[in-house]
């Protein structure tokens, strides 16, 4: 088995929105190596949040499509994702709210930390007291 390899956001974006079939195939082949246990790999929740952000910005992806594809990434055998449990909960919050995935991730962290208050000009965090106001 090979060394543990980090996968960045551009790799996922190119796979989800290919501009060059040859490049997408090379990425698919690499993902198949991971799935088949021939390659160990990892990514971070921050990478996946960046992927969601870029897919949203493209205007071609619905929130549900983004969430479903990110869930598939989380289910990929032999692919480790940092703070996977937090991210799974963030996806749920993302789908159930008007928040983007970045803010949804932080709502999950705030809840886990026992926070009931926050300080921000962002007024989207419903259920928390904003000390800015």
C-alpha positions in Angstrom: 0.0 0.0 0.0 1.2 3.5 -0.8 1.8 6.5 1.4 -1.2 8.5 2.7 -2.1 11.2 0.1 -3.9 14.4 0.7 -6.7 15.4 -1.8 -7.3 19.1 -2.3 -10.5 20.9 -3.3 -9.5 21.4 -6.9 -9.3 17.6 -7.4 -12.9 17.2 -6.2 -14.1 20.2 -8.2 -12.5 18.9 -11.4 -14.1 15.5 -10.8 -17.6 17.0 -10.2 -17.3 19.6 -13.0 -14.9 18.3 -15.6 -13.6 20.5 -18.3 -11.2 17.8 -19.7 -12.4 14.2 -19.9 -8.8 13.0 -19.8 -8.1 14.8 -16.5 -11.4 13.6 -15.0 -10.6 10.0 -16.0 -7.2 10.3 -14.3 -8.9 11.5 -11.1 -11.5 8.7 -11.4 -8.7 6.2 -11.7 -7.1 7.6 -8.6 -10.4 7.4 -6.7 -10.8 3.8 -7.8 -7.4 3.0 -6.3 -8.6 4.5 -3.1 -11.9 2.5 -3.1 -10.0 -0.7 -4.0 -7.6 -0.2 -1.1 -4.5 0.3 -3.3 -4.1 3.9 -2.2 -4.6 5.5 1.2 -5.9 9.1 1.1 -7.4 11.8 3.2 -9.0 15.2 3.0 -10.3 17.8 5.4 -13.7 19.2 6.2 -12.3 22.6 5.1 -11.5 21.2 1.7 -15.1 19.9 1.3 -16.6 23.2 2.5 -14.5 24.9 -0.2 -15.9 22.5 -2.7 -19.5 23.3 -1.6 -18.8 27.0 -1.8 -17.4 26.7 -5.4 -20.3 24.5 -6.6 -22.8 27.0 -5.1 -21.0 29.9 -6.8 -21.2 28.1 -10.1 -25.0 28.4 -10.0 -25.3 25.0 -11.6 -25.7 22.9 -8.4 -28.7 22.8 -6.1 -28.1 22.5 -2.4 -29.4 19.0 -2.3 -27.1 17.9 -5.1 -24.1 19.3 -3.3 -25.0 17.7 -0.1 -25.6 14.3 -1.7 -22.3 14.4 -3.5 -20.5 15.3 -0.3 -22.2 12.5 1.5 -20.8 10.1 -1.2 -17.4 11.5 -0.5 -17.8 10.7 3.2 -18.9 7.1 2.3 -15.8 6.5 0.1 -14.0 3.5 1.4 -10.4 4.1 2.5 -10.8 7.9 2.3 -10.3 9.6 5.7 -12.0 12.9 6.4 -11.0 15.0 9.3 -13.8 15.7 11.8 -16.2 13.6 9.7 -18.8 13.4 12.4 -19.0 17.2 12.7 -19.2 17.5 8.9 -22.0 14.9 8.7 -24.0 17.0 11.2 -23.1 20.2 9.3 -24.5 18.7 6.1 -27.8 18.1 7.9 -27.9 21.6 9.2 -27.0 22.9 5.7 -30.0 21.1 4.2 -32.4 22.2 7.0 -31.5 25.9 7.0 -30.7 28.9 4.9 -27.1 28.8 5.9 -24.2 27.9 3.6 -22.1 24.9 4.6 -19.3 27.0 6.1 -21.8 28.6 8.6 -23.6 25.3 9.1 -20.3 23.7 10.2 -19.8 26.5 12.7 -23.3 26.1 14.1 -22.5 22.5 14.8 -19.3 23.5 16.6 -21.1 26.2 18.6 -23.7 23.7 19.7 -21.0 21.1 20.7 -19.1 23.8 22.6 -22.3 24.6 24.5 -22.4 28.1 23.2 -25.7 30.0 23.3 -24.2 33.3 22.2 -22.0 34.7 19.4 -20.6 38.0 18.3 -20.9 38.8 14.6 -22.4 41.2 12.1 -23.8 38.0 10.5 -27.4 37.6 11.8 -28.0 34.2 10.2 -27.4 32.1 13.3 -30.9 31.6 14.5 -31.3 30.1 18.0 -28.2 31.9 19.3 -28.0 35.3 21.0 -25.9 37.8 19.0 -23.9 40.0 21.3 -23.1 42.4 18.4 -26.6 43.9 18.5 
